[in-house]
Every structure is written in C-alpha cells, then in structure tokens.
Amino acid sequence: MKRYIKKDFCPIVSIGIPVYNEAENIKELAESILAQKNINLREVIFIVSGCTDDSAAVVKGFVEKDARFKLYYVRKALVYNKCPITVKDLFIQRVRIFWGHLDIKTRLGYAVGSMDLKLVAEVTFIYMIKNLHFLEYV
C-alpha cells in the first residue's frame, strides 16, 4: 500500500533544547528554527541548567519577542542515556532508527544522514574495533 503525502503537509512541532553554556550559539539556533518551512511551530522549550554564561539572558530575549519560546531553569538535572552495550544491541538500535528514518523519507521526502548505509557500516565497524580493543585490557 502506497502512502501519499499532501503537498501542503505541515506537521505541528514542539522542540525541546537542553542548554548548558551555549550563549554564543543560541541566536543562530533560534533563527534557524524560525526559518524552517513546512512546519507549524507550536513551541520551543529551552531548559537552562547550570550555565555560567549568559545563555538564559539570550533565551529570555527570544521569549520576550515570540510567545512560542519558553524558558525553564533546572538547577540540578540527572540525565540517563542508555547506549548499546553489545554489537547485537547496536544492530537492533540501528535497524529501529533506520526504519524510522525510512518512514520520514517516504512521508516527507527528506533523507537523513543515517540513510547512508556505507557510513552506518563504517561507524559500526569502528565501534566494534574499539570495543574489541577495550576487551583485551579487561
């Protein structure tokens, strides 16, 4: 069954951005987000935590200009990021990501970098080599 996308397809998008000492980059990021076409931007949530620069002040400038921008302060944050431990886990993760990206390519016509199977295979090989090297010293 083929899926057809309406030419006027415009998804509603919310973006969450963790911020740590990114004052120099936030303006360019915010402008890039605002320049996106074919999206209905609902909100951009900046979560500022532990910054020692003017990141919060830069974000406040965007919050004051555009109600879609929101600023939250997080004094202490703990982030858990589970990464693949075995080659099998890595393979399963990459397959799942590939199918998600294939769906995006089919629906929106946009091909993300991980659709390049040569690049994925090369990175996977490097990952395997690094982990085998590590195991020699354990």
LOTORPA-953426 format. One record per residue (C-alpha): x, y, z. Coordinates in steps of 0.2 Angstrom, whole numbers. Layout:
[r [X,Y,Z]],
...
This chain:
[r [0,0,0]],
[r [7,17,-5]],
[r [6,32,6]],
[r [3,48,-1]],
[r [8,65,7]],
[r [-2,80,4]],
[r [8,94,-4]],
[r [3,106,10]],
[r [8,93,24]],
[r [13,104,39]],
[r [16,95,55]],
[r [14,103,72]],
[r [31,103,80]],
[r [37,106,98]],
[r [56,107,101]],
[r [65,104,117]],
[r [83,110,119]],
[r [94,107,134]],
[r [106,122,136]],
[r [122,122,145]],
[r [134,137,141]],
[r [128,140,124]],
[r [126,159,124]],
[r [136,160,108]],
[r [126,148,98]],
[r [108,151,104]],
[r [104,165,92]],
[r [109,156,77]],
[r [99,140,83]],
[r [83,150,86]],
[r [84,159,70]],
[r [87,143,61]],
[r [72,135,69]],
[r [61,151,65]],
[r [67,149,46]],
[r [61,131,45]],
[r [47,129,31]],
[r [33,117,31]],
[r [31,115,49]],
[r [18,123,61]],
[r [30,128,76]],
[r [20,126,92]],
[r [34,129,104]],
[r [52,129,108]],
[r [57,124,125]],
[r [74,129,132]],
[r [79,120,148]],
[r [94,130,155]],
[r [104,121,168]],
[r [120,125,177]],
[r [125,139,165]],
[r [139,150,169]],
[r [137,161,154]],
[r [123,172,148]],
[r [113,158,140]],
[r [97,162,150]],
[r [98,180,145]],
[r [100,176,127]],
[r [85,164,128]],
[r [75,177,138]],
[r [77,189,123]],
[r [68,177,111]],
[r [55,173,124]],
[r [50,191,125]],
[r [49,193,106]],
[r [40,176,102]],
[r [27,168,114]],
[r [31,151,106]],
[r [48,152,115]],
[r [48,146,133]],
[r [62,146,146]],
[r [64,134,161]],
[r [78,133,174]],
[r [84,117,180]],
[r [96,118,195]],
[r [100,100,196]],
[r [97,88,182]],
[r [101,70,180]],
[r [100,63,163]],
[r [101,44,159]],
[r [106,40,142]],
[r [106,21,138]],
[r [118,16,124]],
[r [120,-1,116]],
[r [132,-12,126]],
[r [134,-27,114]],
[r [135,-27,95]],
[r [118,-35,94]],
[r [110,-21,104]],
[r [119,-9,92]],
[r [112,-18,77]],
[r [94,-18,84]],
[r [95,0,88]],
[r [102,5,71]],
[r [88,-6,62]],
[r [75,3,73]],
[r [82,20,69]],
[r [84,16,50]],
[r [66,11,49]],
[r [61,27,57]],
[r [71,37,45]],
[r [65,27,30]],
[r [47,32,36]],
[r [52,50,36]],
[r [60,49,19]],
[r [44,41,12]],
[r [32,53,20]],
[r [42,69,19]],
[r [55,66,5]],
[r [69,70,17]],
[r [84,58,19]],
[r [94,59,35]],
[r [112,55,36]],
[r [110,38,43]],
[r [101,33,27]],
[r [119,31,20]],
[r [122,13,23]],
[r [140,14,19]],
[r [143,27,33]],
[r [132,17,45]],
[r [143,1,42]],
[r [159,11,43]],
[r [154,18,60]],
[r [148,1,66]],
[r [164,-7,61]],
[r [174,7,70]],
[r [163,4,86]],
[r [167,-15,85]],
[r [185,-12,83]],
[r [186,0,98]],
[r [176,-12,109]],
[r [187,-27,105]],
[r [202,-17,108]],
[r [195,-12,125]],
[r [191,-30,130]],
[r [210,-35,128]],
[r [214,-25,143]],
[r [200,-30,154]],
